[in-house]
Amino acid sequence: MTVGAADRSRQPTAAVFCLSEVEIFQDLSAREMADLAAAAPMRTVPAGTLLWSPHEPHTVLFIVKVGSVCLYRLSPEGRRLTLAVLGPGALFGEMDLVGQRMGDGFAEALEPSVLCLMSEHDVRTLLLADGRIAGRIIAGLGRRLAEVEQRLADTVLKPVPQRLAAVLCQLVEAAPETGLLSPRGPEIRLTHEQLADLVGTTRVTTTKLLGDLRDAGVVRLRRGGVVVLDRDRLRSAADHG
């Protein structure tokens, strides 16, 4: 069962704290933040929660506060193709007002997450009416589009080892926005299977290539994560193989 816009449990105090750490709301006053939090329901979900499905479509905009969310599609054979991994501050959902369309895609929480859910009325009155917020939304959507275009180009032009290195570089460099790094350091908190989905290859191939990077001293492997030890060599592997 997906998380729908009808689930509007209100927790104003917690919501103020949560929203205050989201980049697009960073310069709102305490009063503006309180008004926004009172109108924007927050939802805490466990890992594996299906947030959006084409089988249960609804008009809703999600804003990720804590955790990470995977956007993916399924092939006719059931193969999963990961489109993006989103972290704190990211927006997704079905909302024409801000250019968000899920189509045949799915959205799933990769880890325990906190999300803000907004209806079309919420978006129109709380987000787009404020030029500061609207500008940051546009900038964020532009970054997402650039990342998708780069991944598509890599899929066509680069062999799998370079693609894996490029995805790892992208995740590390975008860490302040995605929140995918561990507090212990530059550890990308994704499994081999999740990385394989992003790269567009198999888990077995991803595990072998990560082993090669580990043996070369570029990364260290942990359960459910990859620690990047040498960003310069990783970038070189992404650019030159």
Helices and strands as residue ranges (DSSP letters): H 12-20, G 23-25, H 30-39, E 42-45, E 50-52, E 60-66, E 69-74, E 80-86, E 91-94, G 96-98, E 106-109, E 113-118, H 120-122, I 123-127, H 131-157, H 160-173, H 175-178, E 181-182, E 185-188, H 192-199, H 203-215, E 219-222, E 225-228, H 231-240
